[in-house]
Amino acid sequence: MKYSDIDSHVNAFIFELDDVLYPEEDYLFQVYYLFTAFLEYTELIDAKEATNLMIDTYLSKGKEDVFDVLKEKFGIDEKYRFNFNHLNKTAQLPLKLLLYPGMLTLLQEIVIDRKNIFVVTNGNPEQQLNKIKQTEWNGLENYLTCYFADEIAPKPETDCIDLLIKNHNLQRRNILMIGNSDTDLRCAEACGIDYLKQSEF
C-alpha cells in the first residue's frame, strides 16, 4: 500500500513507535551492547558472549526474560538489575535509530500533503521519549505531536486517543491509526477510527 491508496478524507494519522516507525530491537540491542560492556569492565565477563546471549534470549523468549537469563548464565549480582533498567530508559546510543524506509516515505508524503501526524506510544514515558530523541527523523520531528499513553491510560484504553481528538478538534471518521499489534487494533476499534497494519506499507 502507498500513501496515494489511502482515502483522501483522512487528515490525521496516529502511529505507535516501537515496531511501527522503527524496529524496537535496534534500540534494545544497543542497550544490551552498552550493558555488557559495563559488566565486562566491572565483572570481567565476556561482553560479546553476554551480548549474544541477551539477543538470543530476546529473539526466543522476549525482552522480559533477558536480564534473568543473563543473571543465571553468568552469575550476575541482582544489584545490576537496577543498572540495566536505568540504562533501558536513559541509554545514549552509539547509533541513531532509523525509521523503516516505508514509514519514512509515508511520513514525508503526509507532511507534503499538510496533514497531521501523531505518535501515541505505550511504554515507560521516559524510555519512549529517549527513543524519540535518538531517532533520525530526517527533519520530520518538526511535524510530530507525541502522546505517551501510560501518562493517562495505556492502549487499548481509549483515553489518550480521546484526549488527542479533543485537543486537536478532530473527527473520528477522518483519523487513521497505523499499528502492529492487537493492542492498537482493539484501541482503534474501541475509538471508532480506521486502522491499518504497518506491514501493509
C-alpha positions as CSV (number, residue, x, y, z in Angstrom):
1,M,0.0,0.0,0.0
2,K,1.1,3.6,-0.7
3,Y,0.0,6.9,0.6
4,S,-2.0,7.6,-2.6
5,D,-4.1,4.5,-1.8
6,I,-5.4,6.0,1.5
7,D,-8.8,7.7,1.3
8,S,-8.3,11.5,0.9
9,H,-10.8,12.2,3.7
10,V,-8.1,11.1,6.3
11,N,-6.5,14.2,7.7
12,A,-4.8,12.8,10.8
13,F,-2.6,9.8,11.2
14,I,-1.8,8.1,14.5
15,F,1.3,5.9,14.8
16,E,2.7,3.7,17.5
17,L,6.5,4.0,17.9
18,D,8.0,0.5,18.5
19,D,8.0,-1.9,15.6
20,V,5.8,0.6,13.6
21,L,8.0,3.5,12.8
22,Y,11.3,1.8,13.6
23,P,12.3,-1.7,14.8
24,E,12.4,-1.8,18.6
25,E,15.3,-4.3,18.6
26,D,17.5,-1.6,17.1
27,Y,17.2,0.2,20.4
28,L,17.3,-2.8,22.7
29,F,20.3,-4.4,21.1
30,Q,22.3,-1.3,21.5
31,V,21.3,-1.2,25.2
32,Y,22.5,-4.8,25.6
33,Y,25.8,-3.9,24.0
34,L,26.3,-1.0,26.4
35,F,25.2,-3.0,29.4
36,T,27.6,-5.9,28.7
37,A,30.5,-3.5,28.1
38,F,29.8,-2.2,31.6
39,L,29.7,-5.7,33.0
40,E,32.9,-6.6,31.2
41,Y,34.6,-3.7,33.0
42,T,33.1,-4.3,36.4
43,E,32.7,-8.1,36.5
44,L,35.3,-9.2,33.8
45,I,32.7,-11.2,31.8
46,D,33.0,-11.7,28.1
47,A,30.9,-8.8,26.6
48,K,30.5,-10.4,23.2
49,E,29.2,-13.7,24.6
50,A,26.9,-11.9,27.0
51,T,25.5,-9.6,24.3
52,N,24.8,-12.6,22.0
53,L,23.0,-14.4,24.9
54,M,20.9,-11.3,25.5
55,I,20.0,-11.0,21.8
56,D,19.2,-14.8,21.6
57,T,17.0,-14.6,24.7
58,Y,15.1,-11.6,23.3
59,L,14.5,-13.4,20.0
60,S,13.4,-16.7,21.6
61,K,11.7,-15.6,24.8
62,G,11.1,-11.8,24.7
63,K,12.7,-8.8,26.4
64,E,11.2,-9.5,29.8
65,D,13.4,-12.6,30.3
66,V,16.7,-11.1,29.1
67,F,18.2,-10.0,32.4
68,D,17.2,-13.1,34.3
69,V,18.8,-15.4,31.7
70,L,22.0,-13.3,31.7
71,K,22.0,-13.4,35.6
72,E,21.7,-17.1,35.7
73,K,24.2,-17.8,33.0
74,F,27.0,-15.5,34.3
75,G,26.1,-15.4,38.0
76,I,25.4,-11.6,37.7
77,D,24.5,-10.0,41.0
78,E,20.9,-8.9,41.4
79,K,22.0,-5.4,42.2
80,Y,22.8,-4.9,38.4
81,R,19.1,-5.2,37.6
82,F,18.8,-1.5,38.6
83,N,21.6,-0.5,36.3
84,F,20.0,-2.5,33.4
85,N,16.6,-1.0,33.9
86,H,18.0,2.5,34.2
87,L,20.1,2.0,31.1
88,N,17.0,0.8,29.3
89,K,15.3,4.1,29.9
90,T,18.2,6.5,29.5
91,A,20.9,5.0,27.2
92,Q,22.8,7.3,25.0
93,L,23.1,5.1,21.9
94,P,26.2,4.7,19.7
95,L,24.0,4.8,16.6
96,K,20.8,6.7,15.7
97,L,17.6,4.8,15.3
98,L,16.5,4.6,11.7
99,L,12.9,4.6,10.5
100,Y,11.6,1.8,8.4
101,P,12.0,3.0,4.8
102,G,8.3,2.5,4.0
103,M,7.4,4.6,7.1
104,L,9.8,7.3,6.2
105,T,8.3,7.7,2.8
106,L,4.8,7.6,4.2
107,L,5.5,10.3,6.8
108,Q,7.2,12.5,4.2
109,E,4.1,12.2,1.9
110,I,1.8,13.1,4.8
111,V,3.8,16.2,5.6
112,I,3.8,17.3,2.0
113,D,0.0,16.9,2.0
114,R,-0.1,19.1,5.1
115,K,-1.9,16.5,7.3
116,N,-1.5,15.8,11.0
117,I,0.9,13.2,12.4
118,F,0.7,11.9,15.9
119,V,2.8,9.4,17.8
120,V,0.8,7.7,20.6
121,T,3.0,5.2,22.3
122,N,2.6,2.7,25.1
123,G,5.5,2.1,27.5
124,N,7.6,3.9,30.1
125,P,7.3,7.6,29.0
126,E,11.0,8.3,29.9
127,Q,12.2,5.4,27.8
128,Q,9.9,6.2,24.9
129,L,11.0,9.9,24.9
130,N,14.6,8.7,24.9
131,K,13.9,6.6,21.8
132,I,12.2,9.5,20.0
133,K,15.1,11.8,20.8
134,Q,17.6,9.3,19.3
135,T,15.7,8.6,16.1
136,E,16.8,10.0,12.8
137,W,13.7,11.8,11.7
138,N,15.1,13.4,8.6
139,G,13.6,16.7,9.6
140,L,10.1,15.2,10.3
141,E,10.4,15.8,14.0
142,N,9.0,19.3,13.5
143,Y,5.7,17.9,12.3
144,L,5.2,15.3,15.0
145,T,2.9,15.6,18.1
146,C,3.7,12.9,20.7
147,Y,1.5,11.5,23.4
148,F,2.7,9.0,26.0
149,A,-0.3,6.8,26.7
150,D,1.0,5.5,30.0
151,E,0.7,9.0,31.4
152,I,-3.1,8.7,31.0
153,A,-4.0,5.0,30.4
154,P,-2.1,2.6,28.2
155,K,-3.8,1.4,25.0
156,P,-6.1,-0.4,24.3
157,E,-7.8,2.0,26.7
158,T,-9.0,4.9,24.6
159,D,-8.4,7.8,27.0
160,C,-5.3,9.1,25.2
161,I,-6.9,9.0,21.8
162,D,-10.0,10.7,23.1
163,L,-7.9,13.5,24.6
164,L,-5.9,13.8,21.3
165,I,-9.2,14.1,19.3
166,K,-10.5,16.8,21.7
167,N,-7.2,18.8,21.9
168,H,-6.9,19.0,18.1
169,N,-10.6,19.2,17.2
170,L,-10.6,16.1,15.0
171,Q,-13.4,14.0,13.6
172,R,-13.1,10.2,14.2
173,R,-14.1,9.5,10.6
174,N,-11.0,11.4,9.4
175,I,-8.4,9.6,11.5
176,L,-6.3,6.6,10.6
177,M,-4.3,4.6,13.1
178,I,-1.3,2.6,11.9
179,G,0.0,-0.1,14.3
180,N,1.4,-3.5,14.6
181,S,-0.4,-5.2,17.5
182,D,-3.7,-6.5,18.7
183,T,-3.5,-3.7,21.3
184,D,-3.6,-1.0,18.7
185,L,-6.3,-2.8,16.7
186,R,-8.5,-3.1,19.8
187,C,-7.8,0.6,20.7
188,A,-8.8,1.8,17.2
189,E,-12.0,-0.4,17.2
190,A,-13.0,1.0,20.6
191,C,-12.3,4.5,19.4
192,G,-14.3,4.1,16.2
193,I,-11.4,5.0,14.0
194,D,-9.9,3.3,11.0
195,Y,-6.9,1.0,11.4
196,L,-4.2,-0.4,9.1
197,K,-1.3,-2.7,9.9
198,Q,2.2,-1.3,9.5
199,S,3.2,-4.3,7.4
200,E,0.7,-3.2,4.7
201,F,3.2,-0.5,3.8
